[in-house]
Amino acid sequence: MTQTPQNPAPNPAAGNGSDRRGWPLWEVFVRARRGLAHQHVGSLHAPDAALALQNARDIYTRRSEGVSIWVVPSSAIVASSPQEKDSFFDPALDKAYRHPTFYDIPEGVEHL
């Protein structure tokens, strides 16, 4: 279940650094107890990596759901564009060398 943290509106009257508009956005990945891979579970704002890691632990693993947490600055993530999906994920049918049709399989090799 993906959960998105709800950040309260900044309170400029607090005067104690609660203005989060300057804090970077962090993406949070958690590896479950029985899982092999980290899964993206949400995002949060934090001033640095150490606090992002602590906040991610408090928000996304309250019930001991995970054994490992990654926090990554959102600005460090590079993604493909949905508008370029046709050309980016174009099937490689014109690249025959990627298919093992040109190779002779030796006798005695069962699983290749």
CYANA upper distance limits for C-alpha pairs under 8 A (distance plus 0.5 A):
  1 MET  CA     41 VAL  CA      8.29
  2 THR  CA     41 VAL  CA      5.72
  2 THR  CA     42 GLY  CA      7.03
  3 GLN  CA     41 VAL  CA      7.00
  3 GLN  CA     42 GLY  CA      6.60
  3 GLN  CA     60 TYR  CA      8.17
  4 THR  CA     41 VAL  CA      8.35
  4 THR  CA     42 GLY  CA      5.91
  4 THR  CA     43 SER  CA      7.04
  4 THR  CA     44 LEU  CA      8.49
  5 PRO  CA     42 GLY  CA      7.92
  5 PRO  CA     43 SER  CA      7.47
  5 PRO  CA     44 LEU  CA      6.93
  5 PRO  CA     59 ILE  CA      7.88
 10 PRO  CA     18 SER  CA      6.66
 10 PRO  CA     19 ASP  CA      5.31
 10 PRO  CA     20 ARG  CA      6.69
 10 PRO  CA     21 ARG  CA      8.01
 11 ASN  CA     15 GLY  CA      8.36
 11 ASN  CA     18 SER  CA      6.82
 11 ASN  CA     19 ASP  CA      6.77
 12 PRO  CA     18 SER  CA      7.71
 12 PRO  CA     19 ASP  CA      6.76
 14 ALA  CA     18 SER  CA      7.29
 20 ARG  CA     45 HIS  CA      7.69
 20 ARG  CA     46 ALA  CA      8.27
 22 GLY  CA     47 PRO  CA      8.46
 23 TRP  CA     45 HIS  CA      6.28
 23 TRP  CA     46 ALA  CA      5.94
 23 TRP  CA     47 PRO  CA      5.39
 24 PRO  CA     45 HIS  CA      6.16
 24 PRO  CA     46 ALA  CA      6.60
 24 PRO  CA     47 PRO  CA      6.85
 24 PRO  CA     48 ASP  CA      8.38
 24 PRO  CA     73 PRO  CA      7.59
 24 PRO  CA     74 SER  CA      8.29
 25 LEU  CA     43 SER  CA      7.31
 25 LEU  CA     44 LEU  CA      6.24
 25 LEU  CA     45 HIS  CA      5.06
 25 LEU  CA     46 ALA  CA      7.28
 25 LEU  CA     73 PRO  CA      6.60
 25 LEU  CA     74 SER  CA      6.16
 25 LEU  CA     75 SER  CA      8.30
 26 TRP  CA     43 SER  CA      6.02
 26 TRP  CA     44 LEU  CA      5.84
 26 TRP  CA     45 HIS  CA      6.44
 26 TRP  CA     46 ALA  CA      7.66
 26 TRP  CA     52 ALA  CA      7.44
 26 TRP  CA     71 VAL  CA      6.53
 26 TRP  CA     72 VAL  CA      5.89
 26 TRP  CA     73 PRO  CA      4.94
 26 TRP  CA     74 SER  CA      5.74
 27 GLU  CA     40 HIS  CA      7.85
 27 GLU  CA     42 GLY  CA      6.56
 27 GLU  CA     43 SER  CA      4.96
 27 GLU  CA     44 LEU  CA      7.15
 27 GLU  CA     71 VAL  CA      6.11
 27 GLU  CA     72 VAL  CA      5.71
 27 GLU  CA     73 PRO  CA      6.68
 27 GLU  CA     74 SER  CA      6.25
 28 VAL  CA     40 HIS  CA      6.35
 28 VAL  CA     41 VAL  CA      6.35
 28 VAL  CA     42 GLY  CA      5.93
 28 VAL  CA     43 SER  CA      6.09
 28 VAL  CA     44 LEU  CA      8.03
 28 VAL  CA     56 ALA  CA      7.10
 28 VAL  CA     69 ILE  CA      7.61
 28 VAL  CA     70 TRP  CA      6.35
 28 VAL  CA     71 VAL  CA      5.23
 28 VAL  CA     72 VAL  CA      7.15
 29 PHE  CA     38 HIS  CA      5.96
 29 PHE  CA     39 GLN  CA      5.56
 29 PHE  CA     40 HIS  CA      4.79
 29 PHE  CA     41 VAL  CA      6.18
 29 PHE  CA     42 GLY  CA      7.94
 29 PHE  CA     69 ILE  CA      6.21
 29 PHE  CA     70 TRP  CA      5.50
 29 PHE  CA     71 VAL  CA      6.88
 30 VAL  CA     38 HIS  CA      5.44
 30 VAL  CA     39 GLN  CA      5.87
 30 VAL  CA     40 HIS  CA      7.06
 30 VAL  CA     41 VAL  CA      7.19
 30 VAL  CA     60 TYR  CA      8.44
 30 VAL  CA     66 GLY  CA      6.47
 30 VAL  CA     67 VAL  CA      8.03
 30 VAL  CA     68 SER  CA      6.30
 30 VAL  CA     69 ILE  CA      5.09
 30 VAL  CA     70 TRP  CA      6.92
 31 ARG  CA     35 GLY  CA      6.51
 31 ARG  CA     36 LEU  CA      7.40
 31 ARG  CA     37 ALA  CA      6.29
 31 ARG  CA     38 HIS  CA      4.61
 31 ARG  CA     39 GLN  CA      6.67
 31 ARG  CA     66 GLY  CA      5.89
 31 ARG  CA     67 VAL  CA      6.43
 31 ARG  CA     68 SER  CA      5.70
 31 ARG  CA     69 ILE  CA      6.94
 32 ALA  CA     36 LEU  CA      8.12
 32 ALA  CA     37 ALA  CA      8.43
 32 ALA  CA     38 HIS  CA      7.81
 32 ALA  CA     65 GLU  CA      6.31
 32 ALA  CA     66 GLY  CA      4.74
 32 ALA  CA     67 VAL  CA      6.48
 32 ALA  CA     68 SER  CA      7.95
 33 ARG  CA     65 GLU  CA      7.14
 33 ARG  CA     66 GLY  CA      5.86
 33 ARG  CA     67 VAL  CA      6.07
 38 HIS  CA     68 SER  CA      8.33
 38 HIS  CA     69 ILE  CA      8.19
 38 HIS  CA     70 TRP  CA      8.35
 41 VAL  CA     60 TYR  CA      7.86
 44 LEU  CA     52 ALA  CA      7.84
 44 LEU  CA     55 ASN  CA      8.44
 44 LEU  CA     56 ALA  CA      7.98
 45 HIS  CA     52 ALA  CA      7.64
 46 ALA  CA     51 LEU  CA      6.59
 46 ALA  CA     52 ALA  CA      5.58
 46 ALA  CA     55 ASN  CA      8.35
 47 PRO  CA     51 LEU  CA      7.35
 47 PRO  CA     52 ALA  CA      7.82
 48 ASP  CA     52 ALA  CA      6.61
 49 ALA  CA     53 LEU  CA      6.58
 49 ALA  CA     71 VAL  CA      7.67
 50 ALA  CA     54 GLN  CA      6.89
 51 LEU  CA     55 ASN  CA      6.47
 52 ALA  CA     56 ALA  CA      6.45
 52 ALA  CA     71 VAL  CA      7.19
 53 LEU  CA     57 ARG  CA      6.72
 53 LEU  CA     69 ILE  CA      7.83
 53 LEU  CA     70 TRP  CA      7.86
 53 LEU  CA     71 VAL  CA      6.61
 54 GLN  CA     58 ASP  CA      6.80
 55 ASN  CA     59 ILE  CA      6.49
 56 ALA  CA     60 TYR  CA      6.08
 56 ALA  CA     61 THR  CA      7.94
 56 ALA  CA     69 ILE  CA      8.08
 56 ALA  CA     71 VAL  CA      8.12
 57 ARG  CA     61 THR  CA      5.73
 57 ARG  CA     62 ARG  CA      7.56
 57 ARG  CA     69 ILE  CA      7.82
 58 ASP  CA     62 ARG  CA      6.25
 60 TYR  CA     65 GLU  CA      8.34
 61 THR  CA     65 GLU  CA      5.66
 61 THR  CA     66 GLY  CA      6.49
 72 VAL  CA     76 ALA  CA      7.52
 72 VAL  CA     77 ILE  CA      8.28
 73 PRO  CA     77 ILE  CA      7.74
 80 SER  CA     84 GLU  CA      7.89
 80 SER  CA     85 LYS  CA      8.17
 80 SER  CA     88 PHE  CA      8.39
 81 SER  CA     85 LYS  CA      7.18
 84 GLU  CA     88 PHE  CA      6.31
 85 LYS  CA     89 PHE  CA      6.12
 85 LYS  CA     90 ASP  CA      8.23
 86 ASP  CA     90 ASP  CA      6.06
 92 ALA  CA     96 ALA  CA      8.43
 95 LYS  CA     99 HIS  CA      8.44
 97 TYR  CA    102 PHE  CA      8.17
105 ILE  CA    109 VAL  CA      7.56
